[in-house]
Amino acid sequence: MKESTSKEKVLKAIRHAQLEADYPKKVMDIDTRSSIFSDINEFPEIYFANQLRKVGGHFYHCKDDLELHLSLKHIITNNDTVYTCEPEIEQFLKNGNKLLPDNSSINFLNHEQGLKTASVVITLCECLVARFGTVVMSSRQLTGRKAHTVPKTHIVIALPDQIVGELPSAFRFLQNRYGKTMPSMLTFITGPSRTSAMQGDFVYGVTGAANLYVLYLDTQYER
């Protein structure tokens, strides 16, 4: 058969190369279950903190409610508008005047319009993944799908029983919590929002919060 076009010649050459290549006929005994990572040989919260810092996030270890309040005060400036809609956090912030030396609490908004104007949002999370310094959020949280994407600063409050080592453990954690009623959406946040789609340079805060803080509270308060 006459080869009438250059395209046919190229395709014929490719077919011959594939036939002549010494490809293995079968690939056997591939282990798809074992982790490709080495074991985490330190406290998961320490590993998480180091990984989070590598991707531009900030980690605060708070041993009690007072340290948590002081850390929030350190992060939030007088010009910031704070939003939260989770009752546990609302009550915690209102109790600030009982704990802080200057008897002051952090003012916040908890309505939809407040979210549109807020520069800081404070949320809980589903869990933390130590391996990658990742915060897991879901649509089952009261903050919904928008709270952690609109403001420039996202503050996450997490507890010791919420930290897991690996991503598969995070899915098991959620399955144990929700059973057959899993959230319709999961969000994995690894550091501040950033993209290199604009002229190849990293730009922060385009599709989410430009600043991410994780406040790890060692003493569990009532959720």
C-alpha positions in Angstrom: 0.0 0.0 0.0 1.4 3.4 -1.0 2.0 5.8 1.9 0.4 8.9 0.7 1.0 11.3 3.6 3.7 12.1 6.1 1.1 11.4 8.9 0.8 7.8 7.8 4.5 7.3 7.7 4.8 8.7 11.3 2.0 6.4 12.6 3.6 3.4 10.9 6.9 4.1 12.5 5.3 4.4 15.9 3.5 1.0 15.5 6.7 -0.7 14.5 8.5 0.8 17.5 5.8 -0.4 19.8 6.0 -3.9 18.4 9.7 -4.1 18.6 10.0 -2.7 22.1 10.8 -5.2 24.8 7.8 -4.4 27.0 7.0 -6.9 29.8 3.8 -8.7 28.9 2.5 -8.7 32.5 3.3 -6.8 35.7 2.8 -9.1 38.7 2.8 -8.7 42.5 2.5 -4.9 42.7 2.0 -3.8 46.3 -0.7 -1.1 46.1 -1.5 -1.1 49.9 1.7 -0.3 51.6 2.6 3.3 52.2 5.3 4.8 49.9 6.3 7.1 52.8 8.6 6.3 55.7 7.0 6.1 59.2 6.4 9.2 61.2 8.7 8.7 64.1 7.7 11.7 66.2 4.6 13.2 67.8 2.0 13.7 65.0 1.3 17.3 66.1 5.0 18.2 65.8 5.2 16.6 62.3 2.1 18.4 61.3 3.4 21.7 62.5 6.7 21.3 60.5 4.8 20.3 57.4 2.4 23.2 57.7 5.2 25.7 58.1 6.9 24.3 55.0 3.9 25.3 52.9 3.5 28.7 54.4 1.1 28.1 57.2 1.4 29.0 60.9 1.0 26.6 63.9 0.3 27.7 67.5 0.5 25.1 70.3 -1.9 26.2 73.1 -1.9 24.4 76.4 -5.1 25.9 77.7 -7.9 28.3 76.9 -6.0 31.3 78.1 -3.1 30.6 75.6 -5.7 30.1 72.9 -7.2 33.5 73.6 -3.8 35.2 73.7 -2.9 33.5 70.4 -6.1 34.8 68.8 -5.4 38.3 70.1 -1.9 38.1 68.7 -3.2 37.1 65.2 -6.2 39.4 65.0 -5.6 43.1 64.7 -7.9 45.9 65.7 -8.8 46.6 62.1 -9.9 43.0 61.4 -13.5 42.0 61.1 -14.0 38.5 62.6 -16.6 35.9 61.4 -17.6 32.6 63.0 -20.9 30.8 63.1 -20.0 27.7 65.2 -21.6 27.9 68.6 -18.6 26.4 70.4 -16.3 29.1 69.1 -18.9 31.9 69.7 -19.2 30.9 73.4 -15.4 30.5 73.7 -14.9 34.1 72.3 -17.5 35.5 74.6 -15.7 34.0 77.6 -12.6 35.9 76.7 -13.4 38.7 79.1 -13.2 36.2 82.0 -9.8 34.9 81.0 -7.8 37.8 79.5 -5.9 40.1 81.8 -7.5 43.2 80.2 -11.0 41.7 80.5 -11.6 42.1 76.8 -13.1 39.6 74.4 -12.9 39.3 70.6 -15.9 40.8 68.8 -17.3 38.7 65.9 -20.1 38.6 63.4 -22.1 35.4 62.8 -24.5 36.3 60.0 -24.2 35.9 56.2 -23.6 39.5 55.6 -20.8 39.4 58.2 -19.0 36.7 56.2 -19.0 39.0 53.1 -17.2 41.7 54.9 -15.0 39.7 57.3 -11.2 39.7 56.9 -10.8 36.8 59.4 -12.8 33.6 59.8 -12.4 31.2 62.8 -13.6 27.6 62.3 -13.2 24.1 63.7 -12.2 21.3 61.3 -12.9 17.7 60.7 -9.3 16.6 61.2 -5.6 17.3 60.6 -3.4 15.1 58.4 0.2 15.2 59.8 1.9 13.8 56.7 1.2 16.9 54.6 0.2 19.5 57.1 -3.3 19.4 55.7 -6.5 20.7 57.3 -9.7 18.7 56.4 -13.0 20.6 56.2 -16.4 19.3 55.1 -19.8 20.5 54.0 -21.3 19.1 57.2 -19.6 21.8 59.3 -21.8 24.9 60.1 -19.3 27.1 58.4 -20.3 25.5 55.1 -18.4 25.7 51.9 -17.7 29.5 51.7 -16.3 30.5 55.1 -12.7 29.4 54.5 -12.5 30.8 51.0 -13.8 34.4 51.3 -11.8 36.1 54.1 -8.1 36.7 53.7 -7.2 34.9 57.0 -8.4 31.5 58.1 -7.9 30.4 61.7 -8.5 26.8 62.5 -9.0 25.5 66.1 -8.1 21.8 66.4 -8.0 19.3 69.2 -5.7 16.3 70.0 -8.3 13.7 69.0 -8.5 15.2 65.5 -5.0 14.6 64.3 -4.2 11.5 62.1 -1.0 10.4 60.4 -2.1 9.7 56.8 -4.8 10.5 54.2 -6.3 7.0 54.4 -6.6 7.5 58.2 -8.5 10.7 57.6 -11.1 8.9 55.5 -11.5 6.2 58.2 -11.8 9.0 60.8 -14.7 10.6 58.8 -16.3 7.2 58.1 -16.3 6.4 61.9 -17.8 9.8 62.6 -20.5 9.9 59.9 -21.1 6.3 58.9 -23.4 6.1 55.9 -24.1 9.9 56.0 -20.7 11.1 54.7 -20.5 14.8 53.8 -21.2 15.7 50.2 -18.0 17.6 49.9 -14.5 17.4 51.6 -12.0 20.2 51.3 -8.3 19.5 51.9 -6.4 22.7 52.8 -2.6 22.5 52.6 -1.2 25.9 53.4 -2.5 29.3 52.3 -4.3 29.5 48.9 -1.7 30.0 46.2 -1.4 29.7 42.4 1.3 30.0 39.8 -1.1 30.4 36.9 -0.3 34.1 36.6 3.0 34.5 34.7 4.5 31.6 36.7 4.9 33.5 39.9 3.2 32.4 43.1 0.2 34.6 44.1 -1.5 34.1 47.4 -5.1 34.5 48.3 -6.7 34.2 44.8 -8.9 31.2 45.4 -9.0 31.1 49.2 -7.4 32.6 52.4 -4.0 34.1 52.0 -3.1 33.3 55.6 -3.7 30.0 57.4 -3.3 29.6 61.1 -3.8 26.3 63.0 -4.3 26.7 66.8 -3.8 23.3 68.4 -5.5 23.2 71.8 -4.1 20.5 74.1 -6.8 20.9 76.7 -10.1 19.9 75.2 -13.0 22.1 75.8 -16.6 21.0 75.3 -17.6 20.8 71.7 
